[in-house]
Amino acid sequence: MAGLASIGVKVRYAAGATVPSTAAEIKKAQELPNCQTCPSLGGDVDQIDVTCLADTVKVYSRS
């Protein structure tokens, strides 16, 4: 599983129009169990920087 930037990420949702901002509010939000992907909300394809110290240019891996 090396290279996955999403290991350990939990997706939660809360009813209402405001975004939870405190730790207590976040803990009250419902967790989405077995979430495997998140929809793209726009922008470019995510890239992960995999540049080594020996590289002379930036190297990216698409997630």
Stockholm file with secondary structure:
# STOCKHOLM 1.0

chainA/1-63         MAGLASIGVKVRYAAGATVPSTAAEIKKAQELPNCQTCPSLGGDVDQIDVTCLADTVKVYSRS
#=GR chainA/1-63 SS CTTCTTTTCCCEECSSSSCCCSHHHHHHSEECTTCCCCCCCSSSCCEEECCCTTCSSCCEEEC
#=GC SS_cons        CTTCTTTTCCCEECSSSSCCCSHHHHHHSEECTTCCCCCCCSSSCCEEECCCTTCSSCCEEEC
//
